[in-house]
């Protein structure tokens, strides 16, 4: 697997899953918090990626 | 003040629990009866570690000459027995030319760090803080 986006999604999924299960005890709260974290990871990565786009690094 | 025999036994049990939780991801939660959480950690963290190895990530070894490598090694070691087994079997040499090398390192390092958080969580549950 060499797709950066897929690897980002996979990484975000695992980290969100573990954080959600660690911090919340109720299944509904886990799903809500995990979903929020996962969305946050993806949105932040895409936004930061576009913000960095003009810079010739 | 001296600790009583019961306190010492409890402390010994806590140390054993932490070692088990470190060695096998989720073992601490399983020990404490948190079966659903334990099984989830038992699956998710090793899978994350194996994905890291499959992506060509490197298992760092502690080197005092290179502080950042040493820190990465400490994080890698957080995954417990898997680190030892994978190293012994010759996995985790890392292919720096691979496109996914850094991704592999991120998966390996974060899997180890997450397992350390899981150990701390198991300790807190054992101490009645959660």
Backbone of each chain as ProteinMPNN parsed JSONL, in Angstrom:
{"seq_chain_A": "XXXXXXXXXXXXXXXXXXXXXXXXXXXXXXXXXXXXXXXXXXXXXXXXXXXXXXXXX", "coords_chain_A": {"N_chain_A": [[0.847, -1.195, 0.0], [0.743, 2.091, -1.032], [-0.494, 4.477, -1.048], [-0.697, 7.68, 0.155], [-2.899, 8.925, 1.293], [-4.59, 6.796, 2.009], [-2.973, 5.538, 3.9], [-2.852, 7.537, 5.801], [-5.546, 7.599, 6.571], [-5.812, 5.031, 7.653], [-3.974, 5.135, 9.784], [-5.125, 7.202, 11.299], [-7.522, 5.989, 11.964], [-6.747, 3.828, 13.68], [-5.477, 5.208, 15.817], [-7.549, 6.886, 16.712], [-9.43, 4.977, 17.47], [-8.138, 3.619, 19.629], [-7.699, 5.744, 21.445], [-10.356, 6.575, 21.907], [-11.483, 4.299, 23.116], [-9.877, 4.118, 25.339], [-10.418, 6.456, 26.78], [-13.182, 6.7, 27.157], [-16.016, 5.019, 28.622], [-18.576, 4.216, 27.989], [-20.245, 2.749, 25.209], [-21.558, 4.266, 23.233], [-20.563, 6.814, 23.716], [-17.9, 6.294, 23.186], [-18.01, 5.769, 20.43], [-18.873, 8.239, 19.487], [-16.845, 10.034, 20.348], [-14.618, 8.818, 19.178], [-15.28, 9.006, 16.457], [-15.299, 11.762, 16.184], [-12.597, 12.371, 16.716], [-11.365, 10.971, 14.62], [-12.425, 12.265, 12.349], [-11.411, 14.791, 12.85], [-8.633, 14.327, 12.613], [-8.433, 13.699, 9.848], [-9.518, 15.969, 8.558], [-7.813, 17.986, 9.544], [-5.361, 17.147, 8.467], [-5.823, 17.356, 5.701], [-6.414, 20.09, 5.439], [-4.023, 21.271, 6.44], [-2.277, 20.221, 4.558], [-3.132, 21.522, 2.203], [-2.606, 24.159, 2.979], [0.141, 24.123, 3.09], [0.769, 23.805, 0.491], [1.532, 26.022, -1.292], [4.132, 26.483, -0.539], [7.484, 26.11, -1.414], [8.908, 23.523, -0.45]], "CA_chain_A": [[0.0, 0.0, 0.0], [1.607, 3.264, -1.119], [-1.299, 5.693, -1.077], [-0.521, 8.48, 1.367], [-4.212, 9.195, 1.897], [-5.066, 5.569, 2.662], [-2.156, 5.326, 5.109], [-3.318, 8.549, 6.759], [-6.849, 7.156, 7.073], [-5.561, 3.845, 8.487], [-3.314, 5.616, 11.006], [-6.129, 7.956, 12.062], [-8.496, 5.026, 12.481], [-6.189, 3.106, 14.834], [-5.236, 6.122, 16.942], [-8.86, 7.314, 17.22], [-10.037, 3.817, 18.131], [-7.501, 3.36, 20.931], [-7.987, 6.881, 22.325], [-11.771, 6.566, 22.288], [-11.73, 3.194, 24.053], [-9.145, 4.415, 26.575], [-10.935, 7.586, 27.56], [-14.625, 6.603, 27.428], [-16.462, 3.675, 29.003], [-19.839, 3.906, 27.317], [-20.011, 2.464, 23.786], [-22.027, 5.395, 22.412], [-19.59, 7.901, 23.887], [-16.686, 5.888, 22.466], [-18.25, 5.949, 18.992], [-18.966, 9.681, 19.223], [-15.517, 10.638, 20.52], [-13.74, 8.233, 18.153], [-15.646, 9.609, 15.174], [-14.848, 13.162, 16.213], [-11.14, 12.353, 16.585], [-11.04, 10.503, 13.278], [-12.748, 13.362, 11.433], [-10.452, 15.858, 13.13], [-7.348, 13.943, 12.002], [-8.501, 13.772, 8.382], [-9.727, 17.364, 8.156], [-6.589, 18.739, 9.852], [-4.313, 16.757, 7.514], [-6.137, 17.909, 4.374], [-6.27, 21.553, 5.524], [-2.593, 21.588, 6.544], [-1.682, 19.888, 3.266], [-3.414, 22.616, 1.267], [-1.905, 25.365, 3.442], [1.572, 23.989, 2.773], [0.894, 23.613, -0.955], [2.271, 27.06, -2.016], [5.521, 26.63, -0.107], [8.403, 25.208, -2.152], [9.794, 22.831, 0.49]], "C_chain_A": [[0.883, 1.245, 0.0], [0.826, 4.57, -1.151], [-1.16, 6.442, 0.251], [-1.853, 8.689, 2.083], [-4.734, 7.958, 2.634], [-4.284, 5.288, 3.954], [-2.559, 6.31, 6.204], [-4.635, 8.111, 7.4], [-6.675, 5.972, 8.032], [-4.958, 4.251, 9.836], [-4.327, 6.334, 11.899], [-7.139, 7.016, 12.695], [-7.967, 4.344, 13.745], [-6.021, 4.025, 16.039], [-6.565, 6.572, 17.559], [-9.522, 6.191, 18.01], [-9.458, 3.617, 19.536], [-7.789, 4.504, 21.908], [-9.424, 6.854, 22.82], [-12.052, 5.485, 23.322], [-11.034, 3.45, 25.392], [-9.882, 5.437, 27.433], [-12.415, 7.491, 27.912], [-15.018, 5.167, 27.752], [-17.743, 3.255, 28.287], [-19.616, 3.763, 25.804], [-20.439, 3.644, 22.895], [-21.061, 6.569, 22.493], [-18.294, 7.583, 23.147], [-16.842, 6.151, 20.979], [-18.251, 7.436, 18.629], [-17.58, 10.331, 19.284], [-14.539, 10.129, 19.465], [-14.013, 8.835, 16.789], [-15.164, 11.044, 15.066], [-13.33, 13.247, 16.009], [-10.728, 12.005, 15.158], [-11.274, 11.62, 12.254], [-11.738, 14.506, 11.599], [-9.095, 15.59, 12.494], [-7.371, 14.186, 10.491], [-8.611, 15.23, 7.921], [-8.448, 18.181, 8.387], [-5.492, 18.419, 8.834], [-4.564, 17.384, 6.143], [-5.937, 19.433, 4.383], [-4.793, 21.952, 5.585], [-1.877, 21.31, 5.228], [-1.898, 20.998, 2.251], [-2.721, 23.906, 1.682], [-0.433, 25.328, 3.078], [1.827, 23.956, 1.273], [1.721, 24.713, -1.655], [3.763, 27.12, -1.666], [6.428, 25.619, -0.829], [9.381, 24.515, -1.213], [10.453, 21.622, -0.163]], "O_chain_A": [[1.68, 1.442, 0.918], [1.412, 5.646, -1.268], [-1.462, 5.91, 1.319], [-1.93, 8.639, 3.311], [-5.254, 8.062, 3.744], [-4.851, 4.861, 4.96], [-2.601, 5.961, 7.383], [-4.82, 8.235, 8.61], [-7.308, 5.918, 9.086], [-5.379, 3.77, 10.888], [-4.377, 6.1, 13.107], [-7.563, 7.224, 13.832], [-8.66, 4.29, 14.761], [-6.383, 3.658, 17.157], [-6.695, 6.632, 18.781], [-10.097, 6.416, 19.075], [-10.199, 3.466, 20.507], [-8.09, 4.255, 23.075], [-9.686, 7.079, 24.001], [-12.771, 5.721, 24.293], [-11.532, 3.054, 26.446], [-9.961, 5.3, 28.654], [-12.863, 8.131, 28.863], [-14.433, 4.219, 27.228], [-17.955, 2.073, 28.016], [-18.892, 4.553, 25.198], [-19.759, 3.974, 21.924], [-20.773, 7.23, 21.495], [-17.667, 8.464, 22.559], [-15.939, 6.684, 20.335], [-17.704, 7.838, 17.603], [-17.195, 11.08, 18.386], [-13.738, 10.891, 18.924], [-13.081, 9.141, 16.045], [-14.69, 11.487, 14.02], [-12.839, 14.075, 15.241], [-9.862, 12.652, 14.567], [-10.425, 11.882, 11.402], [-11.279, 15.101, 10.623], [-8.479, 16.484, 11.914], [-6.458, 14.793, 9.93], [-7.896, 15.666, 7.018], [-8.049, 18.971, 7.532], [-4.777, 19.316, 8.389], [-3.639, 17.881, 5.5], [-5.362, 19.994, 3.45], [-4.36, 22.857, 4.872], [-0.986, 22.057, 4.826], [-0.978, 21.378, 1.526], [-2.291, 24.674, 0.822], [0.173, 26.36, 2.792], [2.971, 24.066, 0.832], [2.533, 24.393, -2.524], [4.557, 27.721, -2.39], [6.151, 24.42, -0.839], [10.558, 24.874, -1.176], [11.232, 20.92, 0.482]]}, "seq_chain_B": "XXXXXXXXXXXXXXXXXXXXXXXXXXXXXXXXXXXXXXXXXXXXXXXXXXXXXXXXXXXXXXXXXXXXXXXXXXXXXXXXXXXXXXXXXXXXXXXXXXXXXXXXXXXXXXXXXXXXXXXXXXXXXXXXXX", "coords_chain_B": {"N_chain_B": [[7.781, 5.16, 57.187], [6.836, 1.761, 57.457], [5.672, -0.479, 54.924], [2.762, -2.492, 55.059], [2.289, -6.118, 55.011], [0.141, -6.75, 53.351], [-0.045, -4.478, 51.764], [2.403, -4.642, 50.474], [2.054, -7.003, 49.029], [0.007, -6.18, 47.388], [1.331, -4.174, 45.959], [3.242, -5.717, 44.657], [1.571, -7.25, 43.041], [0.556, -5.229, 41.456], [2.818, -4.396, 40.072], [3.361, -6.722, 38.622], [1.046, -6.797, 37.083], [1.396, -4.478, 35.526], [3.694, -5.188, 34.107], [2.728, -7.383, 32.652], [0.736, -6.08, 31.183], [2.293, -4.411, 29.657], [3.892, -6.235, 28.232], [2.086, -7.809, 26.735], [-0.19, -6.34, 24.724], [-3.185, -5.1, 26.058], [-3.451, -7.093, 27.941], [-3.456, -6.326, 30.61], [-5.966, -5.093, 30.957], [-7.6, -7.272, 30.398], [-6.907, -8.926, 32.527], [-7.98, -7.436, 34.596], [-10.63, -7.761, 34.196], [-11.847, -6.206, 32.296], [-12.95, -7.032, 29.657], [-13.863, -6.432, 26.972], [-12.489, -4.089, 26.277], [-9.869, -4.991, 26.623], [-9.631, -7.042, 24.676], [-9.959, -5.537, 22.387], [-7.675, -3.858, 22.46], [-5.783, -5.838, 22.32], [-6.051, -6.696, 19.735], [-5.987, -4.361, 18.055], [-3.527, -2.914, 18.593], [-1.305, -4.74, 18.099], [-1.9, -5.191, 15.364], [-1.509, -2.659, 14.298], [1.213, -2.404, 14.793], [2.2, -4.487, 13.174], [1.433, -3.571, 10.666], [3.116, -1.383, 10.503], [5.608, -2.701, 10.356], [5.222, -4.051, 7.936], [5.183, -1.93, 6.208], [7.776, -1.302, 5.942], [9.05, -0.106, 8.031], [11.412, 0.791, 10.669], [12.753, -0.952, 13.443], [13.962, 0.63, 16.043], [17.023, 0.605, 17.909], [18.345, 1.112, 21.17], [20.486, 3.8, 21.283], [22.999, 5.653, 22.627], [24.521, 7.588, 21.506], [22.983, 8.809, 19.628], [20.516, 10.747, 20.375], [17.806, 11.125, 19.451], [17.269, 8.776, 18.093], [17.451, 7.065, 20.221], [15.203, 7.869, 21.704], [13.183, 7.147, 19.914], [13.584, 4.428, 20.009], [12.83, 3.832, 22.632], [10.117, 4.412, 22.45], [9.377, 2.499, 20.517], [9.895, 0.187, 21.993], [7.791, 0.19, 23.696], [5.736, -1.434, 22.846], [6.165, -3.926, 23.796], [6.454, -7.472, 24.139], [6.223, -8.078, 21.455], [8.064, -6.475, 20.131], [10.489, -7.618, 20.907], [10.217, -10.22, 19.874], [9.871, -9.698, 17.119], [12.303, -8.435, 16.546], [14.084, -10.5, 17.146], [13.415, -12.307, 15.174], [14.363, -11.076, 13.003], [12.966, -9.077, 11.76], [12.055, -5.649, 10.981], [14.286, -4.291, 10.132], [14.206, -2.165, 8.479], [13.738, -0.258, 5.582], [15.224, 2.223, 4.194], [14.998, 3.317, 1.708], [12.489, 2.799, 0.885], [9.288, 4.029, -0.103], [7.398, 4.133, 1.837], [8.74, 4.153, 4.222], [8.959, 6.123, 6.35], [6.306, 6.278, 7.09], [5.94, 3.716, 8.056], [7.654, 3.807, 10.284], [6.242, 5.701, 11.8], [3.883, 4.292, 12.387], [4.968, 2.155, 13.913], [6.208, 3.469, 16.084], [4.081, 4.943, 17.217], [2.307, 2.896, 17.859], [3.719, 1.677, 19.952], [3.805, 3.801, 21.822], [1.082, 4.172, 22.294], [0.51, 1.755, 23.525], [1.877, 2.104, 25.906], [0.282, 4.067, 27.067], [-1.976, 2.512, 27.436], [-1.037, 0.743, 29.359], [-0.694, 2.507, 31.517], [-3.355, 3.219, 31.894], [-4.441, 0.751, 32.688], [-3.112, 0.46, 35.107], [-4.177, 2.625, 36.54], [-6.845, 1.799, 36.712], [-6.518, -0.481, 38.28], [-5.697, 0.699, 40.635], [-7.972, 1.881, 41.428], [-8.612, 4.389, 40.538], [-10.09, 4.879, 38.333]], "CA_chain_B": [[6.794, 4.192, 57.65], [6.935, 0.506, 56.723], [4.455, -0.964, 54.277], [2.287, -3.759, 55.615], [2.421, -7.256, 54.091], [-0.934, -6.662, 52.355], [0.316, -3.424, 50.813], [3.507, -5.138, 49.653], [1.478, -7.964, 48.093], [-0.742, -5.394, 46.409], [2.314, -3.518, 45.107], [3.803, -6.77, 43.802], [0.547, -7.566, 42.041], [0.455, -4.093, 40.536], [4.004, -4.449, 39.196], [3.123, -7.841, 37.698], [-0.012, -6.362, 36.156], [1.976, -3.524, 34.578], [4.608, -5.927, 33.217], [1.882, -8.161, 31.734], [0.061, -5.133, 30.29], [3.303, -3.924, 28.714], [4.367, -7.325, 27.371], [1.015, -8.201, 25.801], [-1.174, -5.265, 24.711], [-4.538, -5.475, 26.479], [-3.435, -8.131, 28.979], [-3.813, -5.7, 31.885], [-7.422, -4.92, 31.0], [-8.187, -8.614, 30.489], [-6.641, -9.347, 33.904], [-8.868, -6.697, 35.493], [-12.025, -8.063, 33.857], [-12.37, -5.316, 31.238], [-12.679, -7.915, 28.521], [-14.055, -5.838, 25.634], [-11.372, -3.175, 26.036], [-8.657, -5.803, 26.513], [-9.603, -7.726, 23.368], [-9.75, -4.514, 21.354], [-6.256, -3.483, 22.468], [-5.036, -7.039, 21.913], [-6.107, -6.791, 18.271], [-5.648, -3.111, 17.357], [-2.13, -2.482, 18.711], [-0.429, -5.598, 17.288], [-2.142, -4.972, 13.927], [-0.835, -1.405, 13.958], [2.647, -2.718, 14.801], [2.495, -5.318, 12.001], [1.326, -2.686, 9.498], [4.373, -0.622, 10.511], [6.676, -3.572, 9.839], [4.929, -4.323, 6.522], [5.469, -0.719, 5.432], [9.227, -1.134, 5.862], [9.537, 0.697, 9.167], [12.589, 0.26, 11.353], [12.708, -1.075, 14.906], [15.18, 1.287, 16.522], [17.653, 0.071, 19.115], [18.814, 2.235, 21.989], [21.842, 4.283, 21.0], [23.184, 6.867, 23.406], [25.167, 8.596, 20.667], [21.937, 9.459, 18.831], [19.392, 10.893, 21.315], [16.494, 10.949, 18.82], [17.119, 7.338, 17.832], [17.186, 6.479, 21.532], [13.8, 8.14, 22.046], [12.36, 6.301, 19.04], [13.731, 3.054, 20.505], [12.0, 3.726, 23.836], [8.735, 4.347, 21.966], [9.205, 1.177, 19.885], [9.893, -0.822, 23.06], [6.508, 0.255, 24.393], [4.803, -2.459, 22.376], [6.398, -5.111, 24.631], [7.053, -8.711, 23.634], [6.25, -8.06, 19.984], [9.331, -5.853, 19.728], [11.547, -8.611, 21.123], [10.008, -11.32, 18.93], [10.136, -9.215, 15.757], [13.761, -8.218, 16.424], [14.748, -11.808, 17.145], [13.146, -12.963, 13.887], [15.041, -10.32, 11.947], [12.11, -8.054, 11.152], [12.266, -4.293, 11.485], [15.578, -3.727, 9.727], [13.878, -0.869, 7.886], [14.281, 0.009, 4.252], [15.163, 3.686, 4.128], [14.673, 3.714, 0.326], [11.058, 2.55, 0.638], [8.439, 5.229, -0.048], [6.576, 4.09, 3.059], [9.619, 3.976, 5.392], [8.59, 7.019, 7.457], [4.974, 5.87, 7.548], [6.164, 2.523, 8.875], [8.195, 4.257, 11.574], [5.155, 6.363, 12.55], [3.003, 3.235, 12.907], [5.675, 1.398, 14.961], [6.429, 4.332, 17.251], [2.804, 5.297, 17.852], [1.767, 1.667, 18.472], [4.421, 1.527, 21.233], [3.375, 4.846, 22.749], [-0.307, 3.897, 22.694], [0.512, 0.651, 24.499], [2.289, 2.658, 27.206], [-0.924, 4.691, 27.62], [-2.852, 1.412, 27.864], [-0.467, 0.261, 30.629], [-1.023, 3.5, 32.55], [-4.802, 3.1, 32.129], [-4.65, -0.474, 33.474], [-2.621, 0.764, 36.46], [-5.17, 3.494, 37.177], [-8.023, 0.978, 37.036], [-6.136, -1.35, 39.404], [-5.597, 1.529, 41.842], [-9.306, 2.414, 41.733], [-8.733, 5.792, 40.129], [-11.059, 4.968, 37.218]], "C_chain_B": [[6.854, 2.933, 56.794], [5.593, 0.103, 56.11], [4.048, -2.285, 54.906], [2.436, -4.853, 54.563], [1.373, -7.182, 52.98], [-0.605, -5.627, 51.28], [1.427, -3.886, 49.877], [3.0, -6.121, 48.612], [0.752, -7.238, 46.981], [0.213, -4.717, 45.423], [2.938, -4.521, 44.144], [2.847, -7.14, 42.687], [0.434, -6.471, 40.993], [1.625, -4.085, 39.548], [3.834, -5.557, 38.159], [2.098, -7.467, 36.633], [0.561, -5.436, 35.089], [2.916, -4.225, 33.601], [3.802, -6.722, 32.187], [1.219, -7.237, 30.706], [1.028, -4.582, 29.253], [3.673, -5.028, 27.712], [3.338, -7.717, 26.318], [-0.045, -7.096, 25.819], [-2.574, -5.768, 25.094], [-4.583, -6.489, 27.607], [-3.849, -7.56, 30.341], [-5.319, -5.541, 32.029], [-8.125, -6.271, 31.104], [-8.059, -9.139, 31.917], [-7.662, -8.718, 34.856], [-10.351, -6.892, 35.157], [-12.652, -7.124, 32.847], [-12.15, -6.015, 29.896], [-12.81, -7.24, 27.158], [-12.906, -4.887, 25.29], [-10.086, -3.965, 25.796], [-8.541, -6.464, 25.145], [-9.338, -6.714, 22.26], [-8.28, -4.076, 21.282], [-5.387, -4.634, 21.958], [-5.021, -7.194, 20.392], [-5.519, -5.536, 17.622], [-4.146, -2.786, 17.415], [-1.162, -3.403, 17.962], [-0.644, -5.413, 15.783], [-1.426, -3.7, 13.475], [0.689, -1.617, 13.865], [3.03, -3.495, 13.533], [2.382, -4.503, 10.704], [2.619, -1.868, 9.377], [5.533, -1.435, 9.952], [6.482, -3.817, 8.34], [5.253, -3.119, 5.638], [6.972, -0.441, 5.341], [9.796, -0.26, 6.954], [10.695, 0.008, 9.878], [12.323, 0.16, 12.854], [14.03, -0.524, 15.437], [15.705, 0.6, 17.776], [18.296, 1.236, 19.865], [20.271, 2.549, 21.688], [22.009, 5.604, 21.73], [23.829, 7.98, 22.581], [24.138, 9.4, 19.869], [20.674, 9.591, 19.691], [18.027, 10.638, 20.679], [16.222, 9.488, 18.497], [16.803, 6.622, 19.141], [15.734, 6.67, 21.948], [12.855, 7.284, 21.202], [12.413, 4.85, 19.515], [12.861, 2.838, 21.744], [10.527, 3.6, 23.437], [8.45, 2.986, 21.331], [9.08, 0.078, 20.938], [8.567, -0.876, 23.809], [5.54, -0.842, 23.991], [5.049, -3.804, 23.081], [7.02, -6.287, 23.907], [7.148, -8.744, 22.115], [7.556, -7.485, 19.457], [10.453, -6.885, 19.793], [11.438, -9.725, 20.079], [10.369, -10.875, 17.509], [11.632, -8.993, 15.541], [14.491, -9.54, 16.315], [14.562, -12.525, 15.805], [13.732, -12.186, 12.705], [14.157, -9.309, 11.23], [12.471, -6.676, 11.702], [13.634, -3.731, 11.163], [15.356, -2.345, 9.113], [14.541, -0.678, 6.537], [14.124, 1.505, 3.99], [14.813, 4.175, 2.72], [13.19, 3.543, 0.019], [10.257, 3.845, 0.78], [7.715, 5.303, 1.294], [7.423, 3.959, 4.343], [9.184, 4.833, 6.585], [7.192, 6.697, 8.002], [5.099, 4.655, 8.463], [6.689, 2.89, 10.245], [7.107, 4.889, 12.432], [4.226, 5.303, 13.157], [3.683, 2.492, 14.072], [5.801, 2.22, 16.239], [5.112, 4.617, 17.979], [2.142, 4.06, 18.474], [2.404, 1.461, 19.851], [3.949, 2.548, 22.251], [1.936, 4.619, 23.221], [-0.353, 2.759, 23.712], [0.963, 1.141, 25.876], [1.105, 3.374, 27.871], [-1.892, 3.631, 28.155], [-2.356, 0.839, 29.202], [-0.836, 1.21, 31.771], [-2.515, 3.423, 32.908], [-5.098, 1.872, 32.992], [-4.218, -0.253, 34.927], [-3.637, 1.616, 37.215], [-6.422, 2.717, 37.572], [-7.721, 0.113, 38.257], [-6.084, -0.572, 40.716], [-6.938, 2.151, 42.234], [-9.485, 3.867, 41.365], [-9.732, 5.974, 39.001], [-12.22, 4.021, 37.459]], "O_chain_B": [[6.916, 3.009, 55.567], [4.532, 0.314, 56.696], [4.901, -3.104, 55.247], [2.674, -4.576, 53.388], [1.655, -7.5, 51.825], [-0.835, -5.833, 50.088], [1.426, -3.59, 48.682], [3.437, -6.1, 47.461], [0.845, -7.599, 45.808], [-0.042, -4.683, 44.219], [3.14, -4.222, 42.967], [3.25, -7.322, 41.538], [0.243, -6.739, 39.807], [1.456, -3.81, 38.36], [4.122, -5.367, 36.977], [2.257, -7.776, 35.452], [0.262, -5.578, 33.904], [2.939, -3.902, 32.414], [4.139, -6.74, 31.004], [1.147, -7.56, 29.52], [0.645, -4.317, 28.113], [3.755, -4.787, 26.508], [3.677, -7.929, 25.154], [-0.733, -6.927, 26.826], [-3.075, -6.736, 24.523], [-5.648, -6.726, 28.178], [-4.513, -8.237, 31.126], [-5.883, -5.819, 33.087], [-9.124, -6.403, 31.812], [-8.997, -9.729, 32.453], [-8.145, -9.362, 35.788], [-11.218, -6.263, 35.763], [-13.846, -7.22, 32.564], [-11.28, -5.634, 29.112], [-11.97, -7.447, 26.282], [-12.413, -4.877, 24.162], [-9.314, -3.655, 24.888], [-7.476, -6.446, 24.529], [-8.594, -6.986, 21.318], [-7.714, -3.941, 20.197], [-4.394, -4.426, 21.262], [-4.083, -7.76, 19.831], [-4.659, -5.631, 16.746], [-3.557, -2.422, 16.397], [-0.281, -2.911, 17.257], [0.312, -5.471, 15.009], [-0.815, -3.666, 12.407], [1.353, -1.08, 12.978], [4.044, -3.205, 12.899], [3.143, -4.72, 9.761], [3.146, -1.688, 8.279], [6.341, -0.928, 9.174], [7.441, -3.795, 7.569], [5.561, -3.277, 4.457], [7.387, 0.544, 4.731], [10.899, 0.269, 6.822], [10.926, -1.19, 9.713], [11.745, 1.064, 13.458], [15.08, -1.149, 15.291], [14.94, 0.086, 18.593], [18.733, 2.216, 19.262], [21.158, 1.704, 21.815], [21.267, 6.557, 21.492], [23.704, 9.16, 22.907], [24.398, 10.54, 19.484], [19.857, 8.672, 19.74], [17.173, 10.002, 21.297], [15.091, 9.016, 18.612], [15.996, 5.693, 19.174], [15.107, 5.753, 22.479], [11.858, 6.763, 21.703], [11.42, 4.127, 19.437], [12.23, 1.791, 21.891], [9.786, 2.796, 24.002], [7.402, 2.39, 21.58], [8.271, -0.84, 20.802], [8.258, -1.865, 24.473], [4.609, -1.145, 24.738], [4.23, -4.717, 22.972], [7.984, -6.133, 23.158], [8.05, -9.368, 21.556], [8.09, -7.957, 18.453], [11.256, -7.014, 18.869], [12.434, -10.124, 19.478], [11.078, -11.578, 16.789], [12.167, -9.322, 14.482], [15.401, -9.694, 15.501], [15.444, -13.26, 15.359], [13.606, -12.599, 11.552], [14.554, -8.747, 10.209], [13.108, -6.555, 12.749], [14.102, -2.806, 11.828], [16.211, -1.466, 9.214], [15.74, -0.904, 6.373], [13.053, 1.985, 3.62], [14.381, 5.316, 2.551], [12.689, 4.068, -0.975], [10.518, 4.653, 1.671], [7.455, 6.386, 1.818], [6.887, 3.688, 5.417], [9.054, 4.328, 7.7], [6.929, 6.822, 9.198], [4.449, 4.576, 9.505], [6.233, 2.354, 11.255], [7.043, 4.654, 13.639], [3.831, 5.417, 14.317], [3.05, 2.232, 15.095], [5.536, 1.728, 17.336], [5.042, 4.54, 19.206], [1.485, 4.169, 19.51], [1.713, 1.111, 20.808], [3.715, 2.209, 23.411], [1.61, 4.842, 24.387], [-1.152, 2.788, 24.647], [0.485, 0.648, 26.897], [0.939, 3.302, 29.089], [-2.54, 3.825, 29.184], [-3.158, 0.493, 30.069], [-1.237, 0.775, 32.85], [-2.889, 3.546, 34.074], [-5.908, 1.94, 33.917], [-4.876, -0.72, 35.857], [-3.925, 1.362, 38.384], [-6.992, 2.947, 38.639], [-8.551, -0.016, 39.157], [-6.389, -1.114, 41.778], [-7.035, 2.855, 43.239], [-10.421, 4.514, 41.835], [-10.176, 7.091, 38.736], [-13.137, 3.947, 36.641]]}, "name": "protein", "num_of_chains": 2, "seq": "XXXXXXXXXXXXXXXXXXXXXXXXXXXXXXXXXXXXXXXXXXXXXXXXXXXXXXXXXXXXXXXXXXXXXXXXXXXXXXXXXXXXXXXXXXXXXXXXXXXXXXXXXXXXXXXXXXXXXXXXXXXXXXXXXXXXXXXXXXXXXXXXXXXXXXXXXXXXXXXXXXXXXXXXXXXXXXXXXXXXXXXXXXX"}
